[in-house]
Amino acid sequence: NKKKLAWFSQHQSSTNKIFKKTNGHCYSFLIIFSSLLFFSSLPSSSSSSSSSLSPLPRLSLSSPSHNYLSSSLSISPSFISLSAKAPKRTASSLFPSFTVKAEKKNVLIVNTNSGGHAVIGFYFAKELLGSGHNVTILTVGEEGSDKMKKPPFNRFSEIVSGGGKTVWGEPADIGKVLEGAAAFDVVLDNNGKDLDAVRPVADWAKSSGVKQFLFISSAGIYKPTDEPPHVEGDTVKADAGHVGVEKYISEIFGNWASFRPQYMIGSGNNKDCEEWFFDRIVRGRPVLIPGSGMQLTNISHVKDLSSMLTLAVEKSEAASGKIFNCVSDRAVTLDGIAKLCAQAAGLPVEIVHYDPKAVGIDAKKAFPFRNMHFYSEPRAAKELLGWSSTTNLTVDLKERFDEYVKIGRDKKEIKFDLDDKILAALKVPVAV
């Protein structure tokens, strides 16, 4: 028995090589292989009536290059006493403890300091930390700036308390800002909208040996289609800045992925979307929607976006070289948004439709969403990453309305100059 156990230990290096060459798909082999060795060492019926065995040595297989399974495979059997008359043991009883832990990665998030995308980096950092990864979030600008007093930046203490690191600086000087930092396995650029902004980060990541580069693009780069929704692979606007970035990172990185979000919702978001509707509903004003109100769009909770990004980190081979629509798996009409916001507020809503051209108004300035069908589906994330949405727009809007009231925005004085101009053109009176 001792000889066989010694042989097992001696050939660990061989099993390590097998593990690497088979890309981790040899767990069944290892279990069977280990079990056979153990069974072959059991006492036969001709041996003494009882025999005690010490536990098998712990088998640890390292796989630092593996991207979605464990960097260590552990098989830990408990102490077992056997006798000649003992019942036949099964592999499960011989190996009661078999655990596979996700590989811990060191991730850098380059985060924008304004706009709706800022909240993505915040939630992604928290999701990664909760999954056991190391996170550094580099935010554009200075820590003491007025922007850092607003959400989500004023909640960065949640990242630090979770074990993450926060730094500030310019992406163009990323090498100096992160001088002395540990090597990163993954970098996400959630800041640049064109190649001039992203190139310094991408070039630094390449020269630093970063294994995976992720980029937050935008679903806004899709060309309008007669066959909505937008799916990965649809035609994009060639002159869009995000397209140039996607092309560049695909040329210099072997392992890269791009994510195209749309409208987002979630605590900490500092860009008005649902608030625009709440502002009117709580004050008894009409909600003015351009067109028929039946236009479809997509509103995603940032929790869903961060879970998709985290899956891409943990299943990097599956995500490699892919485009992902970083969106919810359900569309909603513009009228539907108004009705759901009213439901969240527990108040009635009056919806008024108008033709922007007829009233001489630029709908982009008067309404927070595109005046057209604009929605995409997360097909690639579902098929390649096994992702699924875990949020509900009705619940999310109730959460947002509670925060809206908590910060006192329902009592804040707000001007509705464009609304009044539209209503005057439509000859619709508004009660003061």
C-alpha positions in Angstrom: 0.0 0.0 0.0 2.8 2.4 0.9 4.5 1.7 -2.4 1.3 2.5 -4.4 0.7 5.7 -2.5 4.3 6.7 -3.1 3.7 6.0 -6.8 0.6 8.2 -6.8 2.5 11.1 -5.2 5.5 10.6 -7.5 3.3 10.9 -10.6 1.5 14.1 -9.5 3.6 16.1 -12.0 2.3 13.9 -14.8 -1.3 14.5 -13.8 -0.5 18.2 -13.7 0.6 18.1 -17.3 -2.5 16.2 -18.3 -4.7 18.8 -16.6 -3.1 21.6 -18.5 -3.1 19.9 -21.9 -6.8 18.9 -21.6 -7.8 22.4 -20.6 -9.2 21.2 -17.3 -11.6 18.7 -18.8 -10.2 15.7 -17.0 -11.9 15.7 -13.6 -13.7 12.4 -14.4 -10.3 10.9 -15.3 -8.8 12.1 -12.0 -11.6 10.7 -9.9 -11.5 7.3 -11.6 -7.8 7.2 -11.6 -7.6 8.1 -7.9 -10.3 5.6 -7.1 -8.7 2.8 -8.9 -5.4 3.3 -7.1 -7.3 3.4 -3.8 -9.3 0.3 -4.6 -6.2 -1.6 -5.7 -4.7 -1.0 -2.3 -7.7 -2.4 -0.4 -7.0 -5.6 1.6 -8.2 -8.8 0.0 -10.5 -11.4 1.6 -7.4 -13.5 2.4 -5.8 -10.8 4.4 -6.2 -10.3 8.1 -9.7 -9.6 9.5 -9.2 -5.9 9.9 -7.0 -3.3 8.5 -6.7 0.5 9.0 -5.7 2.9 6.3 -4.4 6.4 6.8 -6.0 9.0 4.6 -4.7 9.3 1.1 -2.3 12.2 0.5 -4.1 15.4 -0.7 -3.9 15.8 -4.5 -3.4 19.3 -5.7 -3.3 20.2 -9.3 -2.2 23.6 -10.3 -3.6 25.3 -13.5 -2.6 29.0 -13.4 -3.3 29.3 -17.1 -6.9 28.0 -16.8 -9.5 30.7 -17.1 -12.8 29.6 -15.9 -12.2 26.7 -13.5 -10.0 26.3 -10.5 -6.4 27.1 -10.1 -6.3 24.2 -7.7 -8.2 20.9 -7.7 -8.5 19.4 -4.3 -9.5 15.8 -3.4 -9.6 15.3 0.4 -10.8 11.9 1.6 -11.5 11.3 5.3 -9.9 8.6 7.4 -11.4 5.2 6.5 -11.3 1.9 8.4 -11.8 -1.2 6.4 -12.2 -4.9 7.2 -12.5 -8.0 5.1 -16.2 -8.2 5.8 -16.9 -4.6 5.2 -19.3 -3.7 2.4 -18.0 -2.6 -0.9 -17.0 1.1 -0.9 -18.1 3.5 -3.7 -16.0 6.3 -5.1 -18.3 8.9 -3.4 -17.8 7.3 0.0 -14.1 7.1 -0.5 -13.9 10.8 -1.6 -16.5 12.7 0.4 -14.9 16.0 -0.2 -14.3 17.2 -3.7 -14.2 21.0 -4.2 -13.5 23.2 -7.2 -12.9 26.8 -6.6 -12.9 29.6 -9.2 -9.5 31.0 -10.1 -8.8 34.3 -8.2 -7.9 37.1 -10.6 -6.5 40.5 -10.3 -8.7 43.0 -12.1 -8.3 46.6 -13.0 -11.3 48.8 -13.9 -10.6 52.1 -15.6 -13.8 54.0 -14.7 -15.3 57.2 -16.2 -16.0 60.0 -13.9 -19.4 61.1 -15.4 -22.4 59.9 -17.3 -24.6 56.8 -17.0 -21.7 54.4 -17.5 -19.9 55.3 -14.2 -22.2 53.1 -12.2 -21.1 50.0 -14.3 -17.6 50.1 -12.8 -19.0 50.5 -9.3 -21.2 47.5 -9.5 -18.7 45.4 -11.4 -16.1 46.0 -8.7 -18.5 44.9 -6.0 -19.6 41.8 -8.0 -15.9 40.8 -8.5 -15.0 41.3 -4.8 -18.0 39.2 -3.8 -16.8 36.4 -6.1 -13.4 36.4 -4.5 -11.3 38.4 -7.0 -8.9 41.3 -6.4 -10.1 44.6 -7.7 -8.5 48.0 -8.3 -10.7 50.8 -9.7 -8.9 53.7 -11.3 -11.3 56.7 -11.7 -10.6 59.5 -14.1 -9.7 62.8 -12.5 -9.0 63.8 -8.9 -10.3 62.2 -5.7 -11.1 65.7 -4.2 -13.2 66.9 -7.2 -16.8 67.9 -6.9 -17.8 65.0 -9.1 -16.6 62.6 -6.5 -19.2 63.9 -4.1 -22.0 62.5 -6.3 -23.2 58.9 -6.8 -21.7 56.4 -7.4 -18.4 57.9 -6.4 -19.5 58.9 -2.9 -20.2 55.2 -2.3 -16.7 54.0 -3.1 -16.1 53.2 0.5 -18.2 50.1 -0.2 -15.5 49.0 -2.6 -12.7 49.6 -0.1 -14.6 47.9 2.8 -15.0 44.9 0.5 -11.3 44.6 0.0 -10.9 46.6 -3.2 -8.5 49.5 -4.0 -9.5 52.9 -5.3 -7.1 55.3 -7.2 -7.5 58.4 -9.3 -5.6 59.7 -12.3 -5.6 60.1 -16.1 -5.7 57.1 -18.4 -3.0 58.6 -20.5 -0.7 58.3 -17.5 -1.8 54.9 -16.4 1.7 53.5 -16.2 2.7 56.2 -13.6 -0.6 56.0 -11.7 -0.2 52.3 -11.2 3.5 52.2 -10.8 4.4 49.5 -8.3 1.0 47.8 -8.4 0.8 44.0 -8.8 0.4 42.6 -12.3 -3.2 42.5 -13.5 -4.9 39.5 -15.2 -7.8 41.5 -16.6 -8.4 45.1 -17.5 -11.8 46.7 -18.2 -11.9 50.1 -19.9 -15.2 51.7 -18.9 -14.1 55.2 -19.8 -13.0 55.7 -23.4 -15.5 56.3 -26.2 -12.9 56.5 -29.0 -9.5 55.1 -29.8 -7.6 58.2 -28.6 -8.9 57.7 -25.1 -8.6 53.9 -25.0 -5.3 53.4 -26.8 -3.0 54.4 -23.9 -4.8 51.9 -21.6 -4.8 49.1 -24.2 -1.2 49.6 -25.1 -0.1 49.7 -21.4 -2.2 46.5 -20.8 -0.6 44.8 -23.7 3.0 45.7 -22.7 2.2 44.7 -19.1 1.2 41.2 -20.0 -2.5 41.5 -19.2 -4.2 38.3 -20.3 -7.7 39.7 -21.0 -9.0 43.1 -22.1 -12.6 44.1 -21.8 -14.3 47.2 -23.2 -17.6 48.9 -22.5 -18.9 50.0 -25.9 -22.5 51.0 -26.6 -25.6 49.6 -28.3 -26.0 53.0 -29.8 -23.4 52.1 -32.5 -25.9 49.8 -34.3 -27.5 51.1 -37.5 -31.3 51.4 -37.4 -32.9 48.2 -38.6 -36.2 47.1 -40.0 -35.8 43.8 -38.1 -35.5 44.7 -34.4 -34.1 43.7 -31.9 -30.4 44.3 -32.5 -28.4 41.1 -32.1 -24.6 40.6 -32.0 -23.3 40.8 -35.5 -25.8 43.4 -36.8 -24.4 46.3 -38.9 -22.8 49.1 -36.9 -22.0 52.7 -37.8 -18.4 52.5 -39.3 -17.6 56.0 -38.1 -18.6 55.4 -34.4 -15.7 55.9 -32.0 -16.5 52.7 -30.1 -16.2 50.7 -33.4 -12.6 51.9 -33.8 -11.8 50.8 -30.3 -13.3 47.3 -30.8 -11.3 46.9 -34.0 -8.0 48.0 -32.3 -8.3 45.7 -29.3 -9.2 42.8 -31.5 -6.0 43.3 -33.4 -3.6 43.6 -30.4 -5.2 41.2 -27.9 -5.7 37.5 -28.2 -8.3 37.5 -25.5 -10.7 40.5 -25.6 -14.4 41.1 -25.4 -16.7 44.1 -26.0 -20.0 44.9 -24.2 -22.7 47.1 -25.6 -25.1 48.5 -22.9 -28.2 50.6 -23.5 -30.2 52.4 -20.8 -29.4 51.5 -17.2 -31.2 51.6 -13.9 -29.9 51.0 -10.4 -29.0 52.7 -7.1 -26.1 55.0 -7.6 -26.9 56.0 -11.2 -26.4 59.7 -11.7 -28.0 60.1 -15.1 -31.7 60.9 -15.3 -34.0 58.4 -16.9 -36.6 57.1 -14.6 -36.3 60.4 -12.6 -37.5 62.3 -15.6 -40.8 60.4 -15.3 -41.0 60.7 -11.5 -40.5 64.5 -11.7 -43.7 64.9 -13.7 -45.8 62.1 -12.0 -45.4 63.4 -8.4 -46.2 66.9 -9.5 -49.4 65.9 -11.3 -48.0 67.0 -14.7 -48.6 65.2 -18.0 -45.8 62.9 -19.2 -45.0 64.0 -22.7 -44.0 61.2 -25.0 -43.0 61.8 -28.7 -44.7 59.6 -31.3 -47.2 56.8 -30.5 -45.6 55.7 -27.3 -45.4 52.1 -28.6 -41.7 52.4 -29.4 -39.7 49.6 -27.8 -36.5 50.1 -25.8 -34.5 48.3 -23.2 -33.8 49.3 -19.6 -31.3 47.0 -17.7 -30.4 46.9 -14.1 -26.7 47.4 -13.6 -26.6 44.3 -11.4 -27.4 42.2 -14.5 -24.6 44.0 -16.5 -22.1 43.4 -13.7 -23.0 39.7 -13.5 -22.5 39.4 -17.2 -19.1 41.0 -17.0 -18.0 38.8 -14.1 -19.0 35.7 -16.1 -16.8 36.9 -18.9 -13.9 37.2 -16.5 -14.5 33.7 -15.1 -15.2 32.1 -18.5 -12.6 34.1 -20.4 -12.1 31.5 -23.2 -15.8 31.5 -23.9 -15.9 35.3 -24.0 -12.7 35.7 -26.0 -13.1 37.6 -29.3 -16.9 38.1 -28.7 -19.3 41.0 -28.7 -22.0 41.0 -26.1 -25.2 43.1 -25.9 -25.0 44.1 -22.3 -28.8 44.4 -21.8 -31.9 43.0 -20.1 -33.7 40.1 -21.8 -37.0 42.1 -22.0 -38.1 45.1 -24.0 -40.5 47.8 -22.7 -42.6 50.4 -24.6 -42.2 54.2 -23.9 -45.8 54.3 -22.6 -45.0 51.2 -20.5 -42.1 53.1 -18.8 -44.4 55.9 -17.8 -47.1 53.5 -16.5 -44.5 51.4 -14.5 -43.0 54.6 -13.0 -46.5 55.7 -11.9 -47.1 52.3 -10.4 -43.8 52.6 -8.4 -44.9 56.0 -7.1 -48.5 54.8 -6.3 -49.9 57.7 -8.4 -51.9 58.1 -11.5 -50.3 59.3 -14.8 -51.6 61.3 -17.8 -49.7 60.5 -21.0 -49.7 63.0 -23.8 -48.3 62.1 -27.2 -47.0 64.7 -29.7 -45.2 65.0 -33.0 -41.8 66.8 -32.4 -41.7 68.3 -35.8 -45.2 69.7 -35.6 -44.5 71.5 -32.3 -40.9 72.6 -33.3 -39.1 70.7 -30.6 -36.0 68.5 -30.7 -37.1 65.3 -29.1 -33.5 64.6 -28.0 -33.7 67.6 -25.7 -37.3 67.1 -24.5 -37.2 63.3 -23.8 -34.6 61.0 -22.2 -35.0 58.1 -24.7 -34.7 57.7 -28.4 -37.8 58.5 -30.4 -37.7 55.1 -32.2 -37.6 51.4 -31.7 -34.2 50.9 -30.0 -33.6 47.7 -28.2 -31.3 44.7 -28.4 -31.2 41.2 -27.0 -28.4 39.5 -24.9 -28.2 36.4 -27.1 -24.5 35.9 -27.0 -24.3 36.2 -23.2 -27.0 33.5 -22.8 -25.5 31.1 -25.3 -21.8 31.5 -24.6 -21.7 32.5 -20.9 -24.8 30.9 -19.6 -25.9 34.3 -18.3 -29.5 35.1 -17.3 -31.2 38.2 -15.9 -32.1 38.1 -12.2 -33.8 41.5 -11.9 -37.3 42.8 -12.5 -38.1 46.3 -13.9 -41.2 46.8 -11.7 -39.2 46.0 -8.5 -36.2 48.1 -9.7 -38.4 51.2 -10.4 -39.9 50.9 -6.9 -36.4 50.9 -5.4 -35.5 54.0 -7.5 -38.6 55.8 -6.5 -37.9 55.2 -2.8 -34.5 56.7 -3.3 -36.0 59.6 -5.2 -38.1 60.5 -2.2 -35.3 59.8 0.3 -33.1 62.4 -1.3 -35.9 64.9 -1.4 -36.1 65.3 -5.2 -39.9 65.1 -5.0 -39.9 68.4 -3.2 -37.2 70.1 -5.3 -38.1 73.0 -7.6 -37.8 71.9 -11.2 -38.4 73.9 -14.4 -40.5 72.4 -17.2 -39.9 75.0 -19.9 -39.8 72.6 -22.8 -42.9 70.7 -21.5 -44.8 74.0 -21.3 -43.8 74.9 -24.9 -45.0 71.6 -26.2 -48.3 71.8 -24.2 -48.9 75.3 -25.5 -48.4 74.1 -29.1 -50.9 71.3 -28.4 -53.3 73.7 -26.7 -53.3 71.4 -23.6 -53.9 73.3 -20.3 -51.8 72.3 -17.3 -53.1 72.8 -13.8 -50.7 74.8 -11.6 
